[in-house]
Amino acid sequence: MVNAVQSRNEVIEGGMMKVLRWPGASRLERLEKLAQIVLEKWCLEWRDDSVSTEVKARCMMAHEAGNAVKEPGHQRLLYSGDSDDDSIWLEGISPAREMAELLGLVGRSGSASGPLLLDTAREALDDCLNMILETFIGHKAAQERSRAIQKLYSSEIPGYQKRPWSGAVHLDLNIEHVFIRLHIGPRRVESLAAVKTEKNYERVTLVPLQDALEGRLTKLRVELNNVELTLGQLQALREGDVLILPHLLTQALLVSTSQGQVVCAAYLGQAHGNKAIEFTKETAHTAL
């Protein structure tokens, strides 16, 4: 409980002197403009020039934002500064499926379960977050340092930053129906006052989406069924020993991405002196 107002910028709370922080409407508008520029730049790099994209940034004091998040996601620390007051958290984000819809990878009534398409959508979300950090942090070295020490800190947003006069803010970002919510510590909010809000990007020429996907490299992995051995059996193996696998010759192999997501089934064979795999009816293009 606040016992008394010490001055315009300080209060005595629980016997301790605390600084009151209030960014003010002009600083909130500045943050919105910064974020708006980032979203516009992202759209130029990820969306077709012929597609009009509605982007919106809304900044508010953290205690005014409430706890409701339109599309809840796993809260995590995005940038770890010198203290909690200098840090940035991701508090909510739309699922990758909605980003896939935004990019035209799938229609709203269609399925976006293909692992390669979802990987592309996640990459787009990550790129958007990285562009925001590049603007709000600026220094690549600081970002690398943050990634290295994030595991040492809790992902929880400090409770005091959600109180009035904490100076922390929530930044809600919308790209059409894709939603991102950031929580920005008070010291980081103050440091952003010096960042220029000028557009420093140019329109880039995009290639058709299908051409971009066709040129993207990916790795496939063909898997047999697992086999279990005791340590004793493993140590006893010698050259020439035959290990019988629990995989029938008539049983299809699993083809998956490097992330372990199953793409399709296939049978092992040979072609032109090399080992080869023959895809079953559910071929690789069904995962795109």
N, C-alpha and C positions, 0 to 999 in steps of 0.2 A: 504494500500500500504506500502511496506517495504521501509523505507527511507534510512537506512544505515545499514551495517553490523558492529555490535559493537565488536564481537569477533567470534571465531569459533562456540560458542555455544549460542550466544545471538544476538537478533536483536531489533531495536527500531521500533515498529509498532504502528502507531496512537499515538505516544507520550509515549507508555508504553514498558517497557523492557519485552521481551518474550524469553523463552528458546527454542532453536532449538533442536529437537529430531530426530535422524535418526538411526534406529536399526542396519542397515547394513546387508549385504547379509548373513553373518554367523549366525546372530540371527534369520533371517527369515527362514533359512534352519533348524535351531534348532527347531523352532516352527512347521515346517512341519513334522519333524521327531517325535516330541511328539505326534502330531495329528495322524500320521500314525500308531504309536504304539497303540493308543486308538482305532482306527478303526479296526485294526487287532484283538485286544482283544474282541471287540464287536462282530465281525464276528464269533469268536470261541464260543461265548456264544449263538448266535442266529441262526447260519447257520449250516447245515449239514457238517460234516467233509469231506464228499466226494465231496462237491461242492467247486470249486475254485472261489474265489471272488476277483475281482479287486478293490482295494481301492487306493485312491489318495488324497493327501493333497497339496494345493498350497497356499502359503502365499505371500502377496504383501502389499506395502504401501497403506493406505486407499485412498489417492488421485489418485493412479494409477488404482484402481479397476474399476472406473466408477460407474454408477448407475444401469446398466443392471444386473438383477439377472435371472439366467436360469429358476428357478421355483419360482416365487414370493410367499411369504407368509406374514403373519401378523408380522410386526416388533415388537419385544418385548424385554424388559430388562431381560436378563438371570441371571446376577449377579450384584448386586449393592455394589460396594466397598465403601471406605471412600470418594471417589469423582468420578466424571464422568471419570477422567483419569484412575481410577482403576477398571472400570466396563467393562462388556461384554454384547453385544447385539446379539440376533438372528436376522439376517437381511433377511434371505430367507430360505425356506425349501420346499422340495417336498411334495405333498399331500400324505395322508395315503395310497391311492390306489397303488401308486408306491412302497411303502414299502411292501404292501401285495404281490405284484408281486415278489419282491426281495426275500421274505421269502418263496415263493412257495405256498402261500395261495390261489392264483388264477393265471391263465394264463393271458398273456398280452391281449388276445382276449376275455377273460372271464369277468364276472361281479364280482366286489369286493364290492358290495353294502351291503352284509351281515353285520349287526351291530357288531356281535361278532368278525368277522374277522377284521373289521376296528378297533375295540377296541384293538385287539392284535397288529395290525400294528402301531397304535398310541403309544401303550405301548413300542414298540421296538424303535420308534423315540425318545420318552422321555428318555428311558434308554441310548441311544447313547449320548444325550445331557448331561445327568447326569454323565456319565463316563468322558466326556470331562471336565465338571466342577470339578469333583473329581481330575482330573489331573492338571488342570490349577489353581484351588483354593486350593485344598488339605484338608483344615480344614472343617469338617462337621459343626462345630459351626458357621463358617463364612458363610456357605451356608444357614443354618437355619436363621441366622440373616438377610441375604440378602432377603430371601423369605418374612420375616416379614415386611421389610421396602420398598419392591419394589413398593407397591401401592402408596407410598408417592412421588415417582419420576416419571418424564415423561419418556415415552418409546422412545422418539425421541433421535437419536444420535446427539450430539452437532455438529453444523456446522464447528467449528474450527478444529475438529478432522478429517475432510476430506480435509484439506489444506496441501500443501507440508510442510515438516519439523515438522508436528504435532507429529510424532512418533506413531500414531495409525495405526493398520494394519487390513486388511481383510484376513480371513482364509476360503478358499473354500474347502469343503470336499465332496468327491464323493465315494459312495459305489455302484459300478456298475452305474446304472442310477439314484440312489437316491442322491439328492444334498442338502447340508447344507452350508449356508454362515454365518460366525460369524464376528462381528466387535469387536476388542479388543482395549481398551484404552491404551495410551502410558505407564502409570505407571505399568499397569498389564503386558504389553509386557516386560518391564525392569525386573520385578520380576521373570518372567519365565526363565530368563537366568540362574538361580540357580537350576532349576528343572532338575533332572537326566533324560537322554534320553535312559535308559536301559529298555529292555523288562523284566517286572517283573510278567509275567503271565504264566500259564501252560495250555496246551490243556485240555479241559474238554470233557467228554463223553456225547454226546447229545442223547436224546431219539428221536424216530421218531416223526415227527411233529404231525401226527394224534393222537398218544398216548398222547402227551403233551396237545393237545386241549381237548381230552376226559377227562383228569384229571383236567382240569381247572374249578373252581367253578364260577358260575354266579347266579344272582338272577333274577327271573321273577316276573312280576306284572300283575295281571288281573284287568282290568278297566271296570267299567260301564260308561255310559254317565254321564256327569256332570249335576247337578241340581242347579238351582239358587233360592236363598231365600233372602227376605229382612231381615234386622236385627230384625225387629219386629216379623216376622214369626219364625225366629230362636229362639228368646227368649220365644216365646209362646209354643214351643214344650214341650210335657210332655210324661212321660212313658206310652207306649201303643198307642201313636199316630202313624198313618201310613203315610209314606211319599211316594207318588207315583212318581217313577222315569220315565223320558222320554226315557225308554229303553224297547222295545217290547220283549216279551218272545221268539219270533222267531228270534230276532236279535242277531248276534254273539257278544261275548265280544272281547276286544282287549288284546292281550298278548304282553307285552313290557319288555325291560331290565330295570335295575335300573336307567339308564340314560334317559329313556323315549323313546327309539327307538323301534318301533313296530316290533315284530318278526312274529306274525301270529294272526289268529283269533281262537276262541274256544267257546264252549257252556258249561254252568254250569250244573253240575249233581252231583251224589253221587256214592260212591263206598266204600264198606267195612265199612259202618257207618261214613264215612268222606265225606266232600264236595270234589268235583273233577271237573276237566275241561277236555273236550274232544276236541282235536285239530281238526280243519277242514282239508281239503285236503292240504292246504298250511301249513305244519307242521314245527316244530321248526328247523329241520335240514336244511331247505332251507335258514335259516338266517346265517348259518355258512360259 
